[in-house]
Amino acid sequence: MKFEQLLNNFDMGVCVEQLQKESLLDLALLFVTVDGSIADEELNVVSAWAQKIEWNSAIEIDNYIIEMTKKCVSAVQANEIESFIQHRMSHIIDQPMRVFVLELLKQVIEADGITHENEIKALNIVESIV
């Protein structure tokens, strides 16, 4: 019985960790799209970071990035940026990861050399949650 509990706790830990990584990746991709365009420089920052993480999902990370980018574009077009951010941030429970999300998002924003008003607004939302 205790062994089963140990396995369940381990599985939960892996699931929580993966959910945090997915949420962080979702936010980074939102910031690629939040200015109304997809800049290669911004996407490259996200892709480079994504290739470094340990990804524990049945969906390959490259496919995840493609599909989530589409969802981010839809969220921006539907003006659901704030709810998108709040939902993803609710899954990032580790404080070091919450701090890292700000660092990563700033790297994404700065990558194309252009800071758009929507990027600043979205970053302010994240900062208010962290």
N, CA, C and O atoms as CSV, one atom per row, in Angstrom:
chain,resi,resn,atom,element,x,y,z
A,1,MET,N,N,0.819,-1.196,0.000
A,1,MET,CA,C,0.000,0.000,0.000
A,1,MET,C,C,0.864,1.263,0.000
A,1,MET,O,O,0.586,2.203,-0.745
A,2,LYS,N,N,1.903,1.288,0.826
A,2,LYS,CA,C,2.756,2.470,0.885
A,2,LYS,C,C,3.503,2.659,-0.426
A,2,LYS,O,O,3.756,3.789,-0.842
A,3,PHE,N,N,3.858,1.556,-1.078
A,3,PHE,CA,C,4.552,1.654,-2.359
A,3,PHE,C,C,3.643,2.299,-3.404
A,3,PHE,O,O,4.094,3.125,-4.197
A,4,GLU,N,N,2.364,1.921,-3.406
A,4,GLU,CA,C,1.402,2.525,-4.332
A,4,GLU,C,C,1.252,4.022,-4.063
A,4,GLU,O,O,1.163,4.815,-5.001
A,5,GLN,N,N,1.223,4.408,-2.798
A,5,GLN,CA,C,1.139,5.827,-2.452
A,5,GLN,C,C,2.375,6.573,-2.945
A,5,GLN,O,O,2.281,7.691,-3.452
A,6,LEU,N,N,3.526,5.940,-2.789
A,6,LEU,CA,C,4.772,6.545,-3.256
A,6,LEU,C,C,4.720,6.756,-4.767
A,6,LEU,O,O,5.090,7.820,-5.263
A,7,LEU,N,N,4.259,5.733,-5.500
A,7,LEU,CA,C,4.137,5.860,-6.955
A,7,LEU,C,C,3.148,6.954,-7.338
A,7,LEU,O,O,3.410,7.742,-8.247
A,8,ASN,N,N,2.017,7.001,-6.648
A,8,ASN,CA,C,1.022,8.041,-6.930
A,8,ASN,C,C,1.589,9.435,-6.691
A,8,ASN,O,O,1.379,10.347,-7.491
A,9,ASN,N,N,2.309,9.590,-5.580
A,9,ASN,CA,C,2.914,10.887,-5.284
A,9,ASN,C,C,3.965,11.249,-6.321
A,9,ASN,O,O,4.072,12.408,-6.721
A,10,PHE,N,N,4.740,10.264,-6.756
A,10,PHE,CA,C,5.745,10.515,-7.784
A,10,PHE,C,C,5.068,10.934,-9.085
A,10,PHE,O,O,5.482,11.902,-9.723
A,11,ASP,N,N,4.021,10.198,-9.475
A,11,ASP,CA,C,3.279,10.543,-10.692
A,11,ASP,C,C,2.685,11.944,-10.592
A,11,ASP,O,O,2.726,12.705,-11.559
A,12,MET,N,N,2.136,12.289,-9.433
A,12,MET,CA,C,1.572,13.627,-9.245
A,12,MET,C,C,2.652,14.688,-9.382
A,12,MET,O,O,2.426,15.743,-9.975
A,13,GLY,N,N,3.830,14.402,-8.828
A,13,GLY,CA,C,4.943,15.346,-8.930
A,13,GLY,C,C,5.345,15.573,-10.366
A,13,GLY,O,O,5.591,16.708,-10.775
A,14,VAL,N,N,5.414,14.501,-11.137
A,14,VAL,CA,C,5.765,14.606,-12.551
A,14,VAL,C,C,4.684,15.381,-13.294
A,14,VAL,O,O,4.992,16.226,-14.135
A,15,CYS,N,N,3.422,15.098,-12.987
A,15,CYS,CA,C,2.312,15.788,-13.657
A,15,CYS,C,C,2.303,17.278,-13.338
A,15,CYS,O,O,2.104,18.106,-14.227
A,16,VAL,N,N,2.517,17.617,-12.074
A,16,VAL,CA,C,2.542,19.027,-11.673
A,16,VAL,C,C,3.705,19.735,-12.349
A,16,VAL,O,O,3.554,20.847,-12.855
A,17,GLU,N,N,4.859,19.094,-12.357
A,17,GLU,CA,C,6.044,19.677,-12.993
A,17,GLU,C,C,5.793,19.917,-14.481
A,17,GLU,O,O,6.134,20.976,-15.007
A,18,GLN,N,N,5.200,18.940,-15.155
A,18,GLN,CA,C,4.916,19.081,-16.585
A,18,GLN,C,C,3.886,20.181,-16.834
A,18,GLN,O,O,4.020,20.955,-17.783
A,19,LEU,N,N,2.870,20.252,-15.995
A,19,LEU,CA,C,1.848,21.289,-16.142
A,19,LEU,C,C,2.460,22.681,-15.994
A,19,LEU,O,O,2.084,23.610,-16.709
A,20,GLN,N,N,3.396,22.818,-15.070
A,20,GLN,CA,C,4.077,24.106,-14.902
A,20,GLN,C,C,4.895,24.453,-16.145
A,20,GLN,O,O,4.890,25.598,-16.597
A,21,LYS,N,N,5.595,23.464,-16.694
A,21,LYS,CA,C,6.388,23.702,-17.911
A,21,LYS,C,C,5.486,24.086,-19.079
A,21,LYS,O,O,5.795,25.005,-19.837
A,22,GLU,N,N,4.376,23.381,-19.218
A,22,GLU,CA,C,3.437,23.699,-20.296
A,22,GLU,C,C,2.872,25.108,-20.121
A,22,GLU,O,O,2.739,25.851,-21.094
A,23,SER,N,N,2.545,25.471,-18.897
A,23,SER,CA,C,1.999,26.803,-18.636
A,23,SER,C,C,3.028,27.885,-18.924
A,23,SER,O,O,2.695,28.935,-19.472
A,24,LEU,N,N,4.265,27.630,-18.557
A,24,LEU,CA,C,5.343,28.576,-18.842
A,24,LEU,C,C,5.545,28.722,-20.344
A,24,LEU,O,O,5.712,29.831,-20.853
A,25,LEU,N,N,5.529,27.600,-21.044
A,25,LEU,CA,C,5.663,27.625,-22.500
A,25,LEU,C,C,4.474,28.346,-23.142
A,25,LEU,O,O,4.647,29.114,-24.088
A,26,ASP,N,N,3.278,28.098,-22.629
A,26,ASP,CA,C,2.079,28.778,-23.135
A,26,ASP,C,C,2.216,30.292,-23.010
A,26,ASP,O,O,1.900,31.034,-23.940
A,27,LEU,N,N,2.687,30.738,-21.856
A,27,LEU,CA,C,2.855,32.177,-21.638
A,27,LEU,C,C,3.899,32.762,-22.579
A,27,LEU,O,O,3.704,33.839,-23.143
A,28,ALA,N,N,5.002,32.051,-22.744
A,28,ALA,CA,C,6.047,32.535,-23.649
A,28,ALA,C,C,5.506,32.655,-25.071
A,28,ALA,O,O,5.799,33.626,-25.769
A,29,LEU,N,N,4.723,31.676,-25.497
A,29,LEU,CA,C,4.143,31.722,-26.843
A,29,LEU,C,C,3.090,32.823,-26.960
A,29,LEU,O,O,2.945,33.437,-28.017
A,30,LEU,N,N,2.363,33.068,-25.884
A,30,LEU,CA,C,1.419,34.187,-25.902
A,30,LEU,C,C,2.168,35.492,-26.158
A,30,LEU,O,O,1.702,36.345,-26.913
A,31,PHE,N,N,3.327,35.641,-25.525
A,31,PHE,CA,C,4.093,36.876,-25.695
A,31,PHE,C,C,4.711,36.984,-27.086
A,31,PHE,O,O,5.021,38.084,-27.544
A,32,VAL,N,N,4.889,35.855,-27.753
A,32,VAL,CA,C,5.322,35.894,-29.155
A,32,VAL,C,C,4.210,36.489,-30.013
A,32,VAL,O,O,4.480,37.214,-30.970
A,33,THR,N,N,2.971,36.186,-29.673
A,33,THR,CA,C,1.830,36.569,-30.513
A,33,THR,C,C,1.090,37.820,-30.053
A,33,THR,O,O,0.294,38.372,-30.813
A,34,VAL,N,N,1.331,38.276,-28.838
A,34,VAL,CA,C,0.501,39.323,-28.234
A,34,VAL,C,C,0.567,40.657,-28.971
A,34,VAL,O,O,-0.346,41.474,-28.851
A,35,ASP,N,N,1.631,40.884,-29.729
A,35,ASP,CA,C,1.743,42.153,-30.466
A,35,ASP,C,C,1.080,42.092,-31.838
A,35,ASP,O,O,1.165,43.042,-32.616
A,36,GLY,N,N,0.420,40.973,-32.134
A,36,GLY,CA,C,-0.314,40.857,-33.390
A,36,GLY,C,C,0.471,40.243,-34.526
A,36,GLY,O,O,-0.055,40.075,-35.626
A,37,SER,N,N,1.720,39.907,-34.276
A,37,SER,CA,C,2.532,39.247,-35.302
A,37,SER,C,C,3.431,38.218,-34.626
A,37,SER,O,O,3.617,38.240,-33.410
A,38,ILE,N,N,3.984,37.320,-35.433
A,38,ILE,CA,C,4.895,36.301,-34.910
A,38,ILE,C,C,6.279,36.593,-35.471
A,38,ILE,O,O,6.569,36.309,-36.633
A,39,ALA,N,N,7.125,37.166,-34.625
A,39,ALA,CA,C,8.490,37.489,-35.037
A,39,ALA,C,C,9.372,36.258,-34.851
A,39,ALA,O,O,9.352,35.624,-33.796
A,40,ASP,N,N,10.142,35.926,-35.877
A,40,ASP,CA,C,11.038,34.770,-35.797
A,40,ASP,C,C,11.992,34.883,-34.620
A,40,ASP,O,O,12.293,33.885,-33.965
A,41,GLU,N,N,12.472,36.097,-34.347
A,41,GLU,CA,C,13.420,36.291,-33.246
A,41,GLU,C,C,12.791,35.906,-31.909
A,41,GLU,O,O,13.437,35.283,-31.067
A,42,GLU,N,N,11.537,36.278,-31.723
A,42,GLU,CA,C,10.836,35.941,-30.483
A,42,GLU,C,C,10.577,34.442,-30.401
A,42,GLU,O,O,10.783,33.826,-29.355
A,43,LEU,N,N,10.130,33.866,-31.494
A,43,LEU,CA,C,9.864,32.430,-31.526
A,43,LEU,C,C,11.141,31.634,-31.299
A,43,LEU,O,O,11.104,30.577,-30.669
A,44,ASN,N,N,12.262,32.121,-31.801
A,44,ASN,CA,C,13.546,31.444,-31.600
A,44,ASN,C,C,13.952,31.419,-30.133
A,44,ASN,O,O,14.513,30.429,-29.665
A,45,VAL,N,N,13.677,32.494,-29.402
A,45,VAL,CA,C,13.972,32.526,-27.966
A,45,VAL,C,C,13.182,31.432,-27.252
A,45,VAL,O,O,13.726,30.697,-26.428
A,46,VAL,N,N,11.905,31.334,-27.576
A,46,VAL,CA,C,11.039,30.335,-26.947
A,46,VAL,C,C,11.479,28.926,-27.331
A,46,VAL,O,O,11.575,28.050,-26.471
A,47,SER,N,N,11.745,28.704,-28.601
A,47,SER,CA,C,12.158,27.375,-29.068
A,47,SER,C,C,13.475,26.946,-28.439
A,47,SER,O,O,13.634,25.786,-28.060
A,48,ALA,N,N,14.414,27.867,-28.327
A,48,ALA,CA,C,15.714,27.546,-27.723
A,48,ALA,C,C,15.534,27.136,-26.264
A,48,ALA,O,O,16.151,26.174,-25.806
A,49,TRP,N,N,14.690,27.863,-25.535
A,49,TRP,CA,C,14.431,27.491,-24.144
A,49,TRP,C,C,13.717,26.139,-24.083
A,49,TRP,O,O,14.067,25.288,-23.266
A,50,ALA,N,N,12.733,25.944,-24.932
A,50,ALA,CA,C,11.932,24.717,-24.908
A,50,ALA,C,C,12.782,23.477,-25.179
A,50,ALA,O,O,12.515,22.411,-24.625
A,51,GLN,N,N,13.787,23.609,-26.014
A,51,GLN,CA,C,14.639,22.459,-26.335
A,51,GLN,C,C,15.524,22.057,-25.154
A,51,GLN,O,O,16.055,20.947,-25.136
A,52,LYS,N,N,15.686,22.932,-24.181
A,52,LYS,CA,C,16.541,22.661,-23.018
A,52,LYS,C,C,15.805,21.971,-21.877
A,52,LYS,O,O,16.437,21.390,-20.995
A,53,ILE,N,N,14.479,22.030,-21.885
A,53,ILE,CA,C,13.735,21.492,-20.746
A,53,ILE,C,C,13.456,20.002,-20.935
A,53,ILE,O,O,13.444,19.486,-22.053
A,54,GLU,N,N,13.233,19.334,-19.817
A,54,GLU,CA,C,12.843,17.925,-19.853
A,54,GLU,C,C,11.334,17.885,-20.078
A,54,GLU,O,O,10.560,18.317,-19.224
A,55,TRP,N,N,10.927,17.370,-21.219
A,55,TRP,CA,C,9.529,17.377,-21.654
A,55,TRP,C,C,8.944,15.989,-21.463
A,55,TRP,O,O,9.412,15.035,-22.085
A,56,ASN,N,N,7.924,15.857,-20.610
A,56,ASN,CA,C,7.303,14.566,-20.305
A,56,ASN,C,C,5.856,14.549,-20.782
A,56,ASN,O,O,4.921,14.549,-19.980
A,57,SER,N,N,5.691,14.535,-22.090
A,57,SER,CA,C,4.345,14.555,-22.653
A,57,SER,C,C,4.286,13.630,-23.862
A,57,SER,O,O,5.289,13.396,-24.535
A,58,ALA,N,N,3.102,13.113,-24.120
A,58,ALA,CA,C,2.912,12.286,-25.312
A,58,ALA,C,C,3.007,13.136,-26.578
A,58,ALA,O,O,3.298,12.621,-27.658
A,59,ILE,N,N,2.760,14.431,-26.439
A,59,ILE,CA,C,2.846,15.352,-27.577
A,59,ILE,C,C,4.276,15.866,-27.670
A,59,ILE,O,O,4.809,16.414,-26.705
A,60,GLU,N,N,4.888,15.689,-28.821
A,60,GLU,CA,C,6.249,16.192,-29.002
A,60,GLU,C,C,6.253,17.704,-28.854
A,60,GLU,O,O,5.297,18.384,-29.228
A,61,ILE,N,N,7.333,18.214,-28.308
A,61,ILE,CA,C,7.394,19.639,-27.978
A,61,ILE,C,C,7.224,20.527,-29.211
A,61,ILE,O,O,6.576,21.571,-29.128
A,62,ASP,N,N,7.788,20.136,-30.341
A,62,ASP,CA,C,7.631,20.951,-31.554
A,62,ASP,C,C,6.173,21.027,-31.989
A,62,ASP,O,O,5.698,22.087,-32.397
A,63,ASN,N,N,5.467,19.913,-31.904
A,63,ASN,CA,C,4.037,19.906,-32.238
A,63,ASN,C,C,3.235,20.725,-31.227
A,63,ASN,O,O,2.285,21.420,-31.587
A,64,TYR,N,N,3.629,20.632,-29.973
A,64,TYR,CA,C,2.959,21.413,-28.928
A,64,TYR,C,C,3.100,22.908,-29.219
A,64,TYR,O,O,2.133,23.662,-29.113
A,65,ILE,N,N,4.301,23.322,-29.582
A,65,ILE,CA,C,4.559,24.734,-29.881
A,65,ILE,C,C,3.688,25.210,-31.044
A,65,ILE,O,O,3.114,26.297,-30.988
A,66,ILE,N,N,3.592,24.406,-32.082
A,66,ILE,CA,C,2.778,24.775,-33.246
A,66,ILE,C,C,1.311,24.946,-32.852
A,66,ILE,O,O,0.682,25.951,-33.184
A,67,GLU,N,N,0.776,23.954,-32.141
A,67,GLU,CA,C,-0.642,23.999,-31.767
A,67,GLU,C,C,-0.931,25.111,-30.761
A,67,GLU,O,O,-1.948,25.798,-30.865
A,68,MET,N,N,-0.035,25.287,-29.786
A,68,MET,CA,C,-0.269,26.323,-28.778
A,68,MET,C,C,-0.130,27.720,-29.376
A,68,MET,O,O,-0.818,28.646,-28.947
A,69,THR,N,N,0.740,27.880,-30.349
A,69,THR,CA,C,0.864,29.181,-31.010
A,69,THR,C,C,-0.463,29.560,-31.659
A,69,THR,O,O,-0.876,30.719,-31.601
A,70,LYS,N,N,-1.128,28.591,-32.274
A,70,LYS,CA,C,-2.446,28.847,-32.871
A,70,LYS,C,C,-3.451,29.277,-31.804
A,70,LYS,O,O,-4.241,30.196,-32.020
A,71,LYS,N,N,-3.416,28.606,-30.650
A,71,LYS,CA,C,-4.338,28.952,-29.564
A,71,LYS,C,C,-4.038,30.347,-29.014
A,71,LYS,O,O,-4.948,31.089,-28.644
A,72,CYS,N,N,-2.764,30.687,-28.966
A,72,CYS,CA,C,-2.381,32.024,-28.486
A,72,CYS,C,C,-2.870,33.107,-29.443
A,72,CYS,O,O,-3.360,34.149,-29.009
A,73,VAL,N,N,-2.738,32.862,-30.729
A,73,VAL,CA,C,-3.243,33.818,-31.724
A,73,VAL,C,C,-4.745,34.006,-31.528
A,73,VAL,O,O,-5.244,35.130,-31.571
A,74,SER,N,N,-5.457,32.914,-31.316
A,74,SER,CA,C,-6.910,32.994,-31.088
A,74,SER,C,C,-7.233,33.784,-29.827
A,74,SER,O,O,-8.171,34.582,-29.815
A,75,ALA,N,N,-6.463,33.566,-28.767
A,75,ALA,CA,C,-6.690,34.290,-27.511
A,75,ALA,C,C,-6.464,35.786,-27.695
A,75,ALA,O,O,-7.216,36.600,-27.159
A,76,VAL,N,N,-5.439,36.145,-28.446
A,76,VAL,CA,C,-5.157,37.561,-28.710
A,76,VAL,C,C,-6.283,38.167,-29.543
A,76,VAL,O,O,-6.761,39.260,-29.240
A,77,GLN,N,N,-6.704,37.465,-30.586
A,77,GLN,CA,C,-7.768,37.974,-31.455
A,77,GLN,C,C,-9.095,38.120,-30.710
A,77,GLN,O,O,-9.884,39.017,-31.005
A,78,ALA,N,N,-9.333,37.232,-29.747
A,78,ALA,CA,C,-10.582,37.275,-28.973
A,78,ALA,C,C,-10.467,38.200,-27.758
A,78,ALA,O,O,-11.399,38.301,-26.960
A,79,ASN,N,N,-9.329,38.869,-27.623
A,79,ASN,CA,C,-9.075,39.771,-26.494
A,79,ASN,C,C,-9.217,39.054,-25.151
A,79,ASN,O,O,-9.811,39.581,-24.210
A,80,GLU,N,N,-8.661,37.843,-25.082
A,80,GLU,CA,C,-8.704,37.036,-23.859
A,80,GLU,C,C,-7.317,36.915,-23.235
A,80,GLU,O,O,-7.002,35.907,-22.603
A,81,ILE,N,N,-6.505,37.926,-23.411
A,81,ILE,CA,C,-5.117,37.885,-22.954
A,81,ILE,C,C,-5.037,37.756,-21.437
A,81,ILE,O,O,-4.304,36.912,-20.921
A,82,GLU,N,N,-5.783,38.582,-20.731
A,82,GLU,CA,C,-5.703,38.566,-19.268
A,82,GLU,C,C,-6.154,37.234,-18.688
A,82,GLU,O,O,-5.495,36.703,-17.794
A,83,SER,N,N,-7.248,36.686,-19.167
A,83,SER,CA,C,-7.723,35.401,-18.642
A,83,SER,C,C,-6.759,34.277,-19.009
A,83,SER,O,O,-6.566,33.351,-18.222
A,84,PHE,N,N,-6.155,34.346,-20.188
A,84,PHE,CA,C,-5.154,33.364,-20.605
A,84,PHE,C,C,-3.985,33.386,-19.622
A,84,PHE,O,O,-3.534,32.340,-19.156
A,85,ILE,N,N,-3.501,34.586,-19.315
A,85,ILE,CA,C,-2.371,34.731,-18.394
A,85,ILE,C,C,-2.748,34.227,-17.004
A,85,ILE,O,O,-1.997,33.461,-16.400
A,86,GLN,N,N,-3.888,34.642,-16.499
A,86,GLN,CA,C,-4.307,34.236,-15.156
A,86,GLN,C,C,-4.438,32.724,-15.041
A,86,GLN,O,O,-4.020,32.129,-14.048
A,87,HIS,N,N,-5.016,32.114,-16.055
A,87,HIS,CA,C,-5.192,30.663,-16.028
A,87,HIS,C,C,-3.843,29.951,-15.996
A,87,HIS,O,O,-3.642,29.039,-15.195
A,88,ARG,N,N,-2.916,30.363,-16.865
A,88,ARG,CA,C,-1.603,29.708,-16.910
A,88,ARG,C,C,-0.814,29.960,-15.633
A,88,ARG,O,O,-0.159,29.055,-15.118
A,89,MET,N,N,-0.873,31.183,-15.123
A,89,MET,CA,C,-0.126,31.499,-13.898
A,89,MET,C,C,-0.651,30.713,-12.700
A,89,MET,O,O,0.101,30.446,-11.763
A,90,SER,N,N,-1.920,30.343,-12.716
A,90,SER,CA,C,-2.473,29.559,-11.604
A,90,SER,C,C,-1.849,28.170,-11.535
A,90,SER,O,O,-1.900,27.523,-10.489
A,91,HIS,N,N,-1.266,27.706,-12.628
A,91,HIS,CA,C,-0.621,26.391,-12.657
A,91,HIS,C,C,0.862,26.451,-12.304
A,91,HIS,O,O,1.482,25.416,-12.062
A,92,ILE,N,N,1.430,27.643,-12.272
A,92,ILE,CA,C,2.849,27.786,-11.939
A,92,ILE,C,C,2.928,28.082,-10.449
A,92,ILE,O,O,2.764,29.222,-10.014
A,93,ILE,N,N,3.184,27.025,-9.674
A,93,ILE,CA,C,3.128,27.143,-8.219
A,93,ILE,C,C,4.504,27.313,-7.580
A,93,ILE,O,O,4.600,27.825,-6.465
A,94,ASP,N,N,5.550,26.904,-8.252
A,94,ASP,CA,C,6.898,27.045,-7.700
A,94,ASP,C,C,7.364,28.488,-7.838
A,94,ASP,O,O,7.348,29.048,-8.934
A,95,GLN,N,N,7.780,29.089,-6.724
A,95,GLN,CA,C,8.204,30.485,-6.754
A,95,GLN,C,C,9.385,30.723,-7.697
A,95,GLN,O,O,9.376,31.713,-8.428
A,96,PRO,N,N,10.411,29.845,-7.709
A,96,PRO,CA,C,11.504,30.084,-8.661
A,96,PRO,C,C,11.024,30.090,-10.116
A,96,PRO,O,O,11.546,30.840,-10.941
A,97,MET,N,N,10.037,29.258,-10.422
A,97,MET,CA,C,9.505,29.227,-11.779
A,97,MET,C,C,8.690,30.484,-12.071
A,97,MET,O,O,8.670,30.961,-13.205
A,98,ARG,N,N,8.023,31.017,-11.060
A,98,ARG,CA,C,7.264,32.263,-11.227
A,98,ARG,C,C,8.213,33.427,-11.512
A,98,ARG,O,O,7.904,34.311,-12.311
A,99,VAL,N,N,9.358,33.417,-10.857
A,99,VAL,CA,C,10.358,34.458,-11.106
A,99,VAL,C,C,10.950,34.274,-12.501
A,99,VAL,O,O,11.156,35.242,-13.234
A,100,PHE,N,N,11.221,33.016,-12.856
A,100,PHE,CA,C,11.802,32.737,-14.171
A,100,PHE,C,C,10.872,33.149,-15.305
A,100,PHE,O,O,11.335,33.600,-16.353
A,101,VAL,N,N,9.570,32.998,-15.105
A,101,VAL,CA,C,8.629,33.349,-16.171
A,101,VAL,C,C,8.810,34.810,-16.574
A,101,VAL,O,O,8.746,35.138,-17.759
A,102,LEU,N,N,9.032,35.680,-15.610
A,102,LEU,CA,C,9.251,37.095,-15.934
A,102,LEU,C,C,10.519,37.284,-16.756
A,102,LEU,O,O,10.534,38.048,-17.721
A,103,GLU,N,N,11.579,36.586,-16.370
A,103,GLU,CA,C,12.839,36.685,-17.114
A,103,GLU,C,C,12.653,36.231,-18.557
A,103,GLU,O,O,13.095,36.900,-19.491
A,104,LEU,N,N,11.995,35.084,-18.730
A,104,LEU,CA,C,11.788,34.539,-20.070
A,104,LEU,C,C,10.911,35.466,-20.914
A,104,LEU,O,O,11.204,35.709,-22.085
A,105,LEU,N,N,9.854,35.973,-20.325
A,105,LEU,CA,C,8.948,36.848,-21.075
A,105,LEU,C,C,9.642,38.137,-21.497
A,105,LEU,O,O,9.393,38.645,-22.591
A,106,LYS,N,N,10.503,38.664,-20.649
A,106,LYS,CA,C,11.265,39.866,-21.011
A,106,LYS,C,C,12.223,39.574,-22.163
A,106,LYS,O,O,12.412,40.412,-23.045
A,107,GLN,N,N,12.829,38.378,-22.154
A,107,GLN,CA,C,13.707,37.983,-23.267
A,107,GLN,C,C,12.925,37.904,-24.571
A,107,GLN,O,O,13.399,38.335,-25.622
A,108,VAL,N,N,11.718,37.347,-24.488
A,108,VAL,CA,C,10.867,37.233,-25.680
A,108,VAL,C,C,10.514,38.626,-26.203
A,108,VAL,O,O,10.628,38.895,-27.399
A,109,ILE,N,N,10.091,39.499,-25.308
A,109,ILE,CA,C,9.700,40.859,-25.704
A,109,ILE,C,C,10.847,41.594,-26.385
A,109,ILE,O,O,10.643,42.279,-27.387
A,110,GLU,N,N,12.043,41.453,-25.847
A,110,GLU,CA,C,13.201,42.202,-26.344
A,110,GLU,C,C,13.820,41.597,-27.605
A,110,GLU,O,O,14.622,42.255,-28.268
A,111,ALA,N,N,13.466,40.374,-27.943
A,111,ALA,CA,C,14.144,39.643,-29.019
A,111,ALA,C,C,14.061,40.321,-30.381
A,111,ALA,O,O,15.029,40.298,-31.141
A,112,ASP,N,N,12.920,40.923,-30.699
A,112,ASP,CA,C,12.778,41.538,-32.026
A,112,ASP,C,C,13.149,43.019,-32.035
A,112,ASP,O,O,13.084,43.675,-33.074
A,113,GLY,N,N,13.537,43.542,-30.871
A,113,GLY,CA,C,13.959,44.935,-30.799
A,113,GLY,C,C,12.820,45.937,-30.794
A,113,GLY,O,O,13.056,47.145,-30.790
A,114,ILE,N,N,11.591,45.450,-30.794
A,114,ILE,CA,C,10.409,46.325,-30.805
A,114,ILE,C,C,9.537,45.960,-29.606
A,114,ILE,O,O,9.150,44.803,-29.440
A,115,THR,N,N,9.234,46.944,-28.783
A,115,THR,CA,C,8.353,46.701,-27.644
A,115,THR,C,C,6.989,47.299,-27.959
A,115,THR,O,O,6.838,48.514,-28.091
A,116,HIS,N,N,6.013,46.427,-28.075
A,116,HIS,CA,C,4.648,46.818,-28.429
A,116,HIS,C,C,3.852,47.103,-27.152
A,116,HIS,O,O,4.118,46.528,-26.096
A,117,GLU,N,N,2.892,47.983,-27.268
A,117,GLU,CA,C,2.031,48.349,-26.135
A,117,GLU,C,C,1.375,47.121,-25.500
A,117,GLU,O,O,1.289,47.031,-24.275
A,118,ASN,N,N,0.915,46.180,-26.318
A,118,ASN,CA,C,0.273,44.975,-25.781
A,118,ASN,C,C,1.246,44.109,-24.990
A,118,ASN,O,O,0.848,43.439,-24.037
A,119,GLU,N,N,2.516,44.120,-25.380
A,119,GLU,CA,C,3.521,43.355,-24.634
A,119,GLU,C,C,3.702,43.943,-23.237
A,119,GLU,O,O,3.806,43.205,-22.257
A,120,ILE,N,N,3.739,45.257,-23.150
A,120,ILE,CA,C,3.879,45.929,-21.855
A,120,ILE,C,C,2.663,45.656,-20.975
A,120,ILE,O,O,2.809,45.348,-19.793
A,121,LYS,N,N,1.467,45.767,-21.545
A,121,LYS,CA,C,0.241,45.504,-20.785
A,121,LYS,C,C,0.217,44.068,-20.264
A,121,LYS,O,O,-0.113,43.827,-19.102
A,122,ALA,N,N,0.567,43.123,-21.128
A,122,ALA,CA,C,0.562,41.716,-20.729
A,122,ALA,C,C,1.615,41.451,-19.655
A,122,ALA,O,O,1.364,40.709,-18.706
A,123,LEU,N,N,2.786,42.055,-19.803
A,123,LEU,CA,C,3.845,41.882,-18.805
A,123,LEU,C,C,3.404,42.451,-17.454
A,123,LEU,O,O,3.700,41.870,-16.410
A,124,ASN,N,N,2.711,43.566,-17.472
A,124,ASN,CA,C,2.195,44.147,-16.223
A,124,ASN,C,C,1.219,43.203,-15.530
A,124,ASN,O,O,1.197,43.126,-14.301
A,125,ILE,N,N,0.420,42.491,-16.302
A,125,ILE,CA,C,-0.516,41.515,-15.723
A,125,ILE,C,C,0.263,40.400,-15.039
A,125,ILE,O,O,-0.047,40.022,-13.909
A,126,VAL,N,N,1.276,39.877,-15.724
A,126,VAL,CA,C,2.090,38.803,-15.138
A,126,VAL,C,C,2.776,39.302,-13.870
A,126,VAL,O,O,2.768,38.615,-12.848
A,127,GLU,N,N,3.364,40.487,-13.930
A,127,GLU,CA,C,4.057,41.041,-12.757
A,127,GLU,C,C,3.117,41.207,-11.568
A,127,GLU,O,O,3.530,41.021,-10.423
A,128,SER,N,N,1.876,41.551,-11.822
A,128,SER,CA,C,0.916,41.726,-10.723
A,128,SER,C,C,0.552,40.395,-10.068
A,128,SER,O,O,0.123,40.363,-8.915
A,129,ILE,N,N,0.722,39.306,-10.800
A,129,ILE,CA,C,0.391,37.979,-10.275
A,129,ILE,C,C,1.581,37.354,-9.556
A,129,ILE,O,O,1.420,36.671,-8.544
A,130,VAL,N,N,2.776,37.596,-10.088
A,130,VAL,CA,C,3.986,37.004,-9.499
A,130,VAL,C,C,4.153,37.539,-8.093
A,130,VAL,O,O,5.106,37.177,-7.403
